[in-house]
Amino acid sequence: MPKHKGIKLRYIISILVLFAIISTTFVNMYTSNLLFQETLSEKYLNKNYEYAQKIAYDTTLLIDELEKNIKNLASTIGSEDFDQAYMDQWLLANGNSFNSIFSTDEKGVLLWLSPIEAGGDLIKPGTNLSSDKLIEKALLQKRPFVSHPYLSQTGRLLLLISYPIFNGEGQYKGTANGTIYMEDSSSLNELLKSHAIQDNSSSFVVDNSGKIIFHTDPSNINVNVSEYPIMDIIMSEESGSTKFVGNLGIEYFTGYAYMPSTDWVVVSQTPASIMDQPLQDLFKKMIFHTLPLIIIILVISFFITNRLSNSITKLAEYSRNSIKDGKVHEVRQKITLNSYVKEVIQLYHDIQEHILFLTEQNQKDGLTGIGNRRMFDSQIKDWVDSKTTFALIILDIDFFKKVNDTYGHLVGDDVIKYLAHFLQEQCGKEDRSFRYGGEEFILLLKDITLDQAYERAENIRKYIAETNSPTGKPINISLGITVLNENDTHPKQIIERADTALYYSKQHGRNQATLYENI
């Protein structure tokens, strides 16, 4: 009988196993890389947005305070005998709030100036300043205002804060004014610089004409960026974050915050290239940790393949021995063929399960990236079995169907992701957050008392109720809280208590947190 050429089954199975393991592993690594990239992007967008909001808030408070100071100066000038010495004392008493202060009479003639050298050779007491458009505006309007930064007669970019002066009889007597040089040391500059950020990020402040009035790189001050593509979004008098490609082709994560009181916009941005190194580090770590496991799996797979191929070889020998010389021969040999097929199927499933075991993706919620129901069931069972002290907070978005009906399911998904991200941020090192299903979430807080758990829940509820969601408006959540009791033997007991507390919150007006122990 002629010999049939071909590849041995053990080699085919080995090649298939090798291909399945390596391809599945690298697909998983690729997917994990994408998820990590998404998480980093969201992190930098949120960081820059929050940073811009912080600068805008602090700057607004400072401008308000400076306006009050000038108001007090105007009141003093209008009600008391005033001279140059008092003017100098007032500037000194206010530290570096202003670079200079001055007052004019009702016709715009400069009366007092401190420091006296601030005007140089051009401006001194007796100089008529009414030709300056902003001084003219202050004289005509006879009301307080904060100017946009502009180039003064001395060639400096400055901010003017002005307040009208009235005497005790209510007669208009001129203006009291404070100036802040945007490129010199002042309390405003110190405030903006105090927010210096790292990791190649930059921040700047733009006025309503698109001119940069502050920048972490001083060389960019007074540069007009009104033609930049991103300015259409930034100048929309709104706050938010976005990802965009700049004029030089560099991609940025940008956060911006509008200041209504001054009509300025604070911008914070980070180049997207900041993610390159973390992504490379992640890939190297995954290779380092996964490669030994792949090698172990391959060794085991080749061993099992060899054992299986021996059974197939015996089956082939049985077939050959059954037909010889063109005749059928009775060969008495016991071969458990059905058992063999079952083993192959089982091996296939074992390999699949083992590869799945290498990744945590099967334990994470596909929409939000936090733990899913399966991971929650496993975690709470471990903690109940080990009698670990913990609190359980279950929460639900109020009227979530209305969100979907009003804004659509895509925005609804964004709301769920927004809440999941915030909950994850609230977790300590040993705490856990999960998406329990739909718009329902669970927090497991380790080593925490009932009162502490209630305080955490209230902080979460208040923040969500006061912060704009992806709908553009805040949402409300209801929460139920309980802790592990000594007589708890099954997670079901704890979940049912928390769920009862949540139901109580829903039935009594929503947007509240309820302790089961207080019902």
C-alpha positions as CSV (number, residue, x, y, z in Angstrom):
1,M,0.0,0.0,0.0
2,P,1.5,3.4,-0.9
3,K,2.4,5.8,1.9
4,H,0.3,9.0,2.1
5,K,2.3,12.2,2.6
6,G,1.0,15.0,4.8
7,I,1.4,16.9,8.0
8,K,1.0,15.1,11.2
9,L,-2.1,15.9,13.2
10,R,0.0,16.8,16.3
11,Y,1.7,19.6,14.3
12,I,-1.5,20.9,12.9
13,I,-3.2,21.1,16.3
14,S,0.0,22.6,17.8
15,I,0.1,25.3,15.1
16,L,-3.6,26.1,15.6
17,V,-3.2,26.3,19.4
18,L,-0.2,28.5,19.0
19,F,-2.1,30.8,16.6
20,A,-5.2,30.9,18.8
21,I,-3.2,31.8,22.0
22,I,-1.0,34.5,20.4
23,S,-3.7,36.1,18.3
24,T,-6.2,36.2,21.2
25,T,-3.6,37.6,23.5
26,F,-2.5,40.3,21.1
27,V,-6.1,41.2,20.3
28,N,-6.8,41.5,24.0
29,M,-3.6,43.6,24.5
30,Y,-4.7,45.9,21.6
31,T,-8.2,46.3,23.1
32,S,-6.8,47.0,26.6
33,N,-4.5,49.6,25.0
34,L,-7.5,51.3,23.4
35,L,-9.4,51.3,26.6
36,F,-6.5,52.7,28.5
37,Q,-6.1,55.4,25.8
38,E,-9.8,56.3,26.2
39,T,-9.4,56.5,30.0
40,L,-6.3,58.7,29.7
41,S,-8.0,61.0,27.2
42,E,-11.0,61.5,29.5
43,K,-8.6,62.1,32.4
44,Y,-6.7,64.9,30.7
45,L,-9.9,66.5,29.4
46,N,-11.4,66.5,32.8
47,K,-8.2,67.7,34.5
48,N,-7.8,70.6,32.1
49,Y,-11.5,71.5,32.5
50,E,-11.4,71.4,36.3
51,Y,-8.1,73.4,36.3
52,A,-9.6,76.1,34.0
53,Q,-12.7,76.3,36.2
54,K,-10.5,76.7,39.3
55,I,-8.5,79.6,37.8
56,A,-11.6,81.3,36.6
57,Y,-13.3,81.0,40.0
58,D,-10.2,82.3,41.9
59,T,-9.7,85.1,39.4
60,T,-13.3,86.2,39.6
61,L,-13.1,86.4,43.4
62,L,-9.9,88.5,43.2
63,I,-11.3,90.9,40.6
64,D,-14.4,91.4,42.9
65,E,-12.1,92.1,45.8
66,L,-10.0,94.6,43.8
67,E,-13.3,96.4,42.8
68,K,-14.2,96.7,46.5
69,N,-10.8,98.2,47.3
70,I,-11.2,100.9,44.6
71,K,-14.7,101.6,45.8
72,N,-13.3,102.2,49.3
73,L,-10.6,104.5,47.8
74,A,-13.2,106.5,46.0
75,S,-15.3,106.8,49.1
76,T,-12.3,108.0,51.1
77,I,-11.4,110.6,48.5
78,G,-15.0,111.9,48.3
79,S,-15.5,112.2,52.1
80,E,-12.1,113.3,53.5
81,D,-9.3,115.7,52.9
82,F,-6.9,113.8,50.7
83,D,-3.4,114.3,49.6
84,Q,-0.4,112.6,47.9
85,A,0.9,111.1,51.2
86,Y,-2.5,109.4,51.9
87,M,-2.5,108.1,48.3
88,D,1.0,106.6,48.8
89,Q,-0.1,105.1,52.2
90,W,-3.2,103.5,50.6
91,L,-1.1,101.9,47.8
92,L,1.3,100.5,50.4
93,A,-1.5,99.2,52.6
94,N,-2.9,97.2,49.7
95,G,0.3,95.4,49.1
96,N,0.7,94.4,45.4
97,S,-3.0,94.4,44.6
98,F,-2.3,97.2,42.1
99,N,0.7,98.3,40.2
100,S,-0.5,101.9,40.5
101,I,-3.5,103.9,41.6
102,F,-4.6,107.4,40.5
103,S,-7.6,109.7,40.7
104,T,-9.0,112.4,38.4
105,D,-11.4,115.2,38.7
106,E,-14.6,115.3,36.9
107,K,-12.9,116.7,33.7
108,G,-10.3,113.9,33.6
109,V,-7.4,115.9,35.1
110,L,-5.0,113.7,37.1
111,L,-5.0,114.7,40.8
112,W,-3.0,112.1,42.5
113,L,-0.9,109.2,41.3
114,S,1.0,106.6,43.3
115,P,3.7,105.7,42.7
116,I,4.4,109.1,41.2
117,E,7.0,107.6,38.8
118,A,4.3,105.2,37.3
119,G,3.4,107.8,34.7
120,G,7.0,108.4,33.5
121,D,7.6,111.7,31.8
122,L,4.2,111.6,30.0
123,I,1.8,111.5,32.9
124,K,2.0,113.5,36.1
125,P,-0.5,115.4,38.3
126,G,-2.2,118.0,36.2
127,T,-2.2,115.9,33.1
128,N,-5.5,115.7,31.3
129,L,-6.3,112.0,30.7
130,S,-9.7,112.5,29.1
131,S,-8.2,111.6,25.7
132,D,-7.8,108.1,27.0
133,K,-10.9,106.2,25.8
134,L,-11.3,104.2,29.0
135,I,-10.9,107.3,31.2
136,E,-13.3,109.1,29.0
137,K,-15.7,106.2,29.3
138,A,-15.4,106.3,33.1
139,L,-16.0,110.0,33.2
140,L,-19.1,109.8,31.0
141,Q,-20.7,106.7,32.6
142,K,-20.1,107.8,36.2
143,R,-20.3,104.1,37.3
144,P,-17.8,101.4,38.2
145,F,-16.3,99.2,35.6
146,V,-13.5,96.8,34.8
147,S,-11.8,97.4,31.5
148,H,-10.5,94.9,29.0
149,P,-6.6,94.8,29.0
150,Y,-5.3,97.5,26.7
151,L,-2.1,99.3,25.8
152,S,-1.9,102.5,27.8
153,Q,-0.2,105.8,26.9
154,T,3.0,104.5,28.6
155,G,3.0,101.4,26.2
156,R,2.1,98.9,28.9
157,L,-0.6,96.3,28.7
158,L,-2.8,97.0,31.6
159,L,-6.2,96.4,33.3
160,L,-8.1,99.4,34.6
161,I,-10.5,99.2,37.5
162,S,-12.4,102.4,38.0
163,Y,-15.0,103.7,40.5
164,P,-16.8,107.2,40.5
165,I,-16.1,109.7,43.3
166,F,-19.0,111.5,44.9
167,N,-18.7,113.9,47.8
168,G,-20.9,113.9,50.9
169,E,-23.6,115.8,49.0
170,G,-23.7,113.4,46.2
171,Q,-21.9,115.6,43.7
172,Y,-19.8,113.9,41.1
173,K,-16.1,114.7,41.7
174,G,-14.2,112.4,39.3
175,T,-12.8,108.8,39.4
176,A,-10.6,106.6,41.5
177,N,-8.7,104.1,39.5
178,G,-6.4,101.1,40.0
179,T,-4.1,99.7,37.3
180,I,-2.7,96.2,37.0
181,Y,0.2,95.7,34.5
182,M,-0.4,92.3,32.9
183,E,3.3,91.7,32.4
184,D,4.5,92.9,35.8
185,S,4.2,91.5,39.3
186,S,0.8,91.9,40.9
187,S,-1.6,89.9,43.0
188,L,-3.5,89.0,39.8
189,N,-0.3,87.7,38.1
190,E,0.7,85.9,41.2
191,L,-2.6,84.2,41.4
192,L,-2.5,83.0,37.8
193,K,1.1,81.9,38.1
194,S,0.4,80.0,41.4
195,H,-1.7,77.6,39.3
196,A,1.4,76.5,37.3
197,I,0.8,73.0,35.9
198,Q,3.2,70.2,34.9
199,D,3.5,67.5,32.2
200,N,4.0,70.0,29.3
201,S,0.6,71.5,29.8
202,S,0.0,75.2,29.4
203,S,-2.6,77.7,30.5
204,F,-3.6,81.1,29.3
205,V,-6.3,83.8,29.6
206,V,-8.0,85.3,26.5
207,D,-10.1,88.5,26.4
208,N,-13.2,88.9,24.3
209,S,-11.1,90.1,21.3
210,G,-9.0,86.9,21.2
211,K,-5.9,88.6,22.7
212,I,-3.9,86.6,25.2
213,I,-3.6,88.6,28.4
214,F,-1.8,86.0,30.5
215,H,0.2,82.9,29.5
216,T,2.4,80.5,31.4
217,D,4.9,81.4,28.7
218,P,5.3,85.2,29.0
219,S,6.4,85.6,25.3
220,N,2.8,84.8,24.2
221,I,1.2,87.7,26.2
222,N,-0.6,90.1,23.9
223,V,-0.7,87.6,21.0
224,N,-4.0,87.6,19.1
225,V,-5.3,84.1,18.7
226,S,-8.8,85.0,17.4
227,E,-8.2,83.2,14.1
228,Y,-7.3,79.9,15.7
229,P,-10.0,77.2,15.0
230,I,-10.5,76.4,18.6
231,M,-11.4,80.0,19.4
232,D,-14.9,79.5,17.9
233,I,-15.6,77.0,20.7
234,I,-13.7,78.9,23.4
235,M,-15.4,82.2,22.7
236,S,-18.9,80.8,22.9
237,E,-19.3,82.1,26.4
238,E,-19.5,78.6,27.8
239,S,-17.3,76.3,29.7
240,G,-16.2,72.8,28.8
241,S,-13.5,70.6,27.3
242,T,-12.6,69.3,23.8
243,K,-9.9,67.6,21.8
244,F,-8.6,69.5,18.8
245,V,-5.6,69.8,16.4
246,G,-3.7,73.1,16.6
247,N,-2.3,75.2,13.8
248,L,1.0,73.3,13.9
249,G,-0.7,69.9,13.7
250,I,-0.3,69.2,17.4
251,E,-3.3,67.5,19.1
252,Y,-4.4,68.9,22.4
253,F,-6.7,68.1,25.3
254,T,-8.2,71.4,26.1
255,G,-10.4,72.7,29.0
256,Y,-11.9,76.2,29.1
257,A,-13.9,78.3,31.5
258,Y,-15.8,81.5,30.8
259,M,-15.7,84.4,33.3
260,P,-18.9,86.5,32.9
261,S,-17.7,89.3,35.1
262,T,-14.7,90.1,32.9
263,D,-15.7,88.5,29.6
264,W,-12.5,86.5,29.7
265,V,-11.9,82.8,29.0
266,V,-9.4,80.7,30.9
267,V,-7.8,77.9,28.7
268,S,-5.8,74.9,29.9
269,Q,-4.4,72.5,27.4
270,T,-2.2,69.4,27.3
271,P,-0.6,67.9,24.2
272,A,-2.0,64.5,23.3
273,S,1.5,63.2,23.0
274,I,1.6,63.1,26.8
275,M,-0.1,59.7,26.5
276,D,2.7,58.1,24.4
277,Q,5.0,57.1,27.2
278,P,2.2,55.6,29.5
279,L,0.9,53.6,26.6
280,Q,4.3,52.3,25.8
281,D,4.9,51.4,29.4
282,L,1.5,49.6,29.5
283,F,2.4,47.6,26.4
284,K,5.8,46.6,27.9
285,K,4.2,45.5,31.2
286,M,1.5,43.5,29.4
287,I,4.3,41.7,27.4
288,F,6.4,41.1,30.5
289,H,3.5,39.7,32.6
290,T,1.8,37.8,29.7
291,L,4.8,36.1,28.0
292,P,5.6,33.7,30.8
293,L,2.0,32.6,31.0
294,I,1.9,32.1,27.2
295,I,5.0,29.9,27.4
296,I,3.5,27.8,30.2
297,I,0.2,27.4,28.3
298,L,2.1,26.4,25.1
299,V,4.1,23.8,27.0
300,I,0.9,22.3,28.5
301,S,-0.9,22.5,25.1
302,F,1.9,20.7,23.3
303,F,1.9,18.0,25.9
304,I,-1.8,17.5,25.7
305,T,-1.7,17.6,21.9
306,N,0.9,14.8,21.9
307,R,-1.3,12.7,24.1
308,L,-4.4,13.4,21.9
309,S,-2.4,12.7,18.7
310,N,-1.4,9.3,20.1
311,S,-5.1,8.4,20.4
312,I,-5.7,9.6,16.8
313,T,-2.7,7.6,15.6
314,K,-4.1,4.5,17.3
315,L,-7.4,5.2,15.5
316,A,-5.6,5.5,12.1
317,E,-3.7,2.2,12.8
318,Y,-7.0,0.6,13.6
319,S,-8.4,1.8,10.3
320,R,-5.3,0.5,8.4
321,N,-5.4,-2.8,10.2
322,S,-9.1,-3.1,9.4
323,I,-8.4,-3.2,5.6
324,K,-5.5,-5.1,4.3
325,D,-4.8,-6.4,0.9
326,G,-8.2,-5.2,-0.2
327,K,-10.0,-7.3,2.4
328,V,-11.8,-6.4,5.6
329,H,-10.2,-7.9,8.7
330,E,-11.7,-8.1,12.1
331,V,-9.5,-6.3,14.5
332,R,-10.4,-6.6,18.1
333,Q,-9.2,-3.4,19.7
334,K,-10.9,-1.2,22.2
335,I,-10.9,2.5,21.2
336,T,-13.1,5.0,23.0
337,L,-13.8,7.4,20.1
338,N,-16.6,9.2,21.8
339,S,-14.4,9.8,24.8
340,Y,-11.8,11.3,22.5
341,V,-14.2,13.8,20.9
342,K,-15.3,14.9,24.3
343,E,-11.7,15.5,25.4
344,V,-11.0,17.6,22.3
345,I,-14.0,19.8,22.9
346,Q,-13.1,20.1,26.6
347,L,-9.5,21.1,25.7
348,Y,-10.8,23.8,23.3
349,H,-13.1,25.2,26.1
350,D,-10.2,25.0,28.7
351,I,-8.0,27.0,26.4
352,Q,-10.7,29.6,25.8
353,E,-11.4,29.9,29.5
354,H,-7.7,30.2,30.4
355,I,-7.2,33.0,27.9
356,L,-10.2,34.7,29.3
357,F,-8.6,34.3,32.7
358,L,-5.6,36.3,31.5
359,T,-7.7,39.4,31.2
360,E,-10.1,41.2,33.4
361,Q,-12.3,42.3,30.5
362,N,-14.9,39.7,31.4
363,Q,-15.2,41.4,34.8
364,K,-15.7,44.9,33.5
365,D,-18.8,46.7,32.2
366,G,-18.5,47.3,28.5
367,L,-20.0,50.8,28.6
368,T,-18.4,52.3,31.6
369,G,-15.2,50.3,32.2
370,I,-15.9,49.8,35.9
371,G,-16.8,46.4,37.5
372,N,-19.8,44.6,36.2
373,R,-22.4,42.4,38.0
374,R,-20.3,39.3,37.8
375,M,-17.3,41.0,39.4
376,F,-19.6,42.5,42.1
377,D,-21.1,39.1,43.0
378,S,-17.5,37.7,43.4
379,Q,-16.2,40.6,45.4
380,I,-19.1,40.9,47.9
381,K,-19.1,37.1,48.4
382,D,-15.4,37.2,49.3
383,W,-15.9,40.0,51.8
384,V,-19.0,38.4,53.4
385,D,-17.2,35.0,53.6
386,S,-14.1,36.6,55.2
387,K,-16.2,38.9,57.5
388,T,-14.5,42.0,56.1
389,T,-16.1,45.2,57.5
390,F,-17.7,47.2,54.7
391,A,-20.6,49.4,53.7
392,L,-22.8,49.0,50.6
393,I,-24.2,52.0,48.8
394,I,-26.7,51.3,46.0
395,L,-27.7,54.2,43.9
396,D,-30.0,54.9,41.0
397,I,-30.4,57.8,38.6
398,D,-33.8,59.6,39.2
399,F,-36.1,59.7,36.1
400,F,-33.4,58.2,33.8
401,K,-36.1,57.3,31.3
402,K,-36.8,61.0,30.9
403,V,-33.2,61.6,30.1
404,N,-33.3,59.0,27.3
405,D,-36.6,60.3,26.0
406,T,-35.5,63.9,26.0
407,Y,-31.8,63.7,24.9
408,G,-31.6,60.3,23.2
409,H,-29.9,57.0,24.2
410,L,-26.4,58.2,23.2
411,V,-26.6,61.1,25.7
412,G,-28.1,58.6,28.2
413,D,-25.1,56.4,27.7
414,D,-22.8,59.5,28.3
415,V,-24.7,60.2,31.5
416,I,-24.1,56.7,32.8
417,K,-20.4,56.9,31.9
418,Y,-20.1,60.3,33.6
419,L,-21.6,58.9,36.8
420,A,-19.5,55.8,36.7
421,H,-16.3,57.8,36.2
422,F,-17.2,60.1,39.1
423,L,-18.0,57.1,41.4
424,Q,-14.7,55.5,40.5
425,E,-12.9,58.7,41.5
426,Q,-14.6,58.6,44.9
427,C,-13.3,55.1,45.7
428,G,-10.3,54.7,48.0
429,K,-7.5,52.2,47.4
430,E,-9.6,49.3,48.8
431,D,-13.0,50.5,47.8
432,R,-14.9,49.2,44.7
433,S,-17.4,50.6,42.3
434,F,-19.7,48.5,40.0
435,R,-22.5,49.0,37.4
436,Y,-25.2,46.8,38.8
437,G,-27.4,47.1,35.8
438,G,-29.0,49.8,33.6
439,E,-28.6,53.1,35.5
440,E,-28.0,51.4,38.9
441,F,-24.6,51.4,40.6
442,I,-23.1,49.9,43.7
443,L,-20.2,51.1,45.9
444,L,-18.4,48.7,48.3
445,L,-16.5,50.8,50.9
446,K,-14.1,48.8,53.0
447,D,-13.5,49.4,56.8
448,I,-16.0,52.2,57.1
449,T,-18.7,53.0,59.7
450,L,-22.4,53.5,58.9
451,D,-22.1,57.3,59.7
452,Q,-19.0,57.6,57.4
453,A,-20.8,55.7,54.6
454,Y,-23.8,58.1,54.9
455,E,-21.5,61.1,54.8
456,R,-19.8,59.7,51.6
457,A,-23.2,59.1,50.0
458,E,-24.4,62.6,50.8
459,N,-21.2,64.1,49.4
460,I,-21.7,62.1,46.2
461,R,-25.4,63.0,45.9
462,K,-24.8,66.8,46.4
463,Y,-21.9,66.9,43.9
464,I,-24.0,65.2,41.3
465,A,-27.0,67.4,42.0
466,E,-24.9,70.6,41.6
467,T,-22.7,69.6,38.7
468,N,-23.7,69.7,35.0
469,S,-24.0,66.2,33.4
470,P,-23.5,65.4,29.7
471,T,-27.1,66.7,29.3
472,G,-25.9,70.2,30.1
473,K,-27.8,70.1,33.4
474,P,-27.3,68.3,36.7
475,I,-29.0,65.0,37.4
476,N,-30.3,63.6,40.6
477,I,-29.6,60.3,42.2
478,S,-31.2,58.3,45.1
479,L,-29.2,56.1,47.4
480,G,-29.6,53.3,49.9
481,I,-27.0,52.5,52.5
482,T,-26.3,49.6,54.8
483,V,-23.3,47.8,56.4
484,L,-22.3,44.2,57.0
485,N,-23.9,42.9,60.2
486,E,-22.5,40.1,62.4
487,N,-25.3,37.8,61.5
488,D,-25.0,38.3,57.7
489,T,-24.1,35.0,56.1
490,H,-25.0,35.7,52.4
491,P,-24.6,38.8,50.2
492,K,-28.3,38.7,49.4
493,Q,-29.2,39.9,52.9
494,I,-27.0,43.0,52.6
495,I,-28.2,43.8,49.0
496,E,-31.8,43.5,50.0
497,R,-31.3,45.9,52.9
498,A,-29.6,48.5,50.7
499,D,-32.3,48.0,48.0
500,T,-35.0,48.6,50.6
501,A,-33.3,51.8,51.7
502,L,-33.0,52.9,48.0
503,Y,-36.7,52.2,47.5
504,Y,-37.4,54.3,50.5
505,S,-35.4,57.2,49.0
506,K,-37.4,56.8,45.8
507,Q,-40.8,56.7,47.5
508,H,-40.0,59.8,49.7
509,G,-39.1,62.3,47.0
510,R,-35.9,61.0,45.4
511,N,-32.6,62.9,45.4
512,Q,-31.7,61.7,48.9
513,A,-29.7,59.1,50.7
514,T,-31.3,56.7,53.2
515,L,-29.7,54.5,55.8
516,Y,-31.5,51.2,56.1
517,E,-30.9,51.2,59.8
518,N,-32.9,54.5,60.1
519,I,-36.0,53.2,58.3
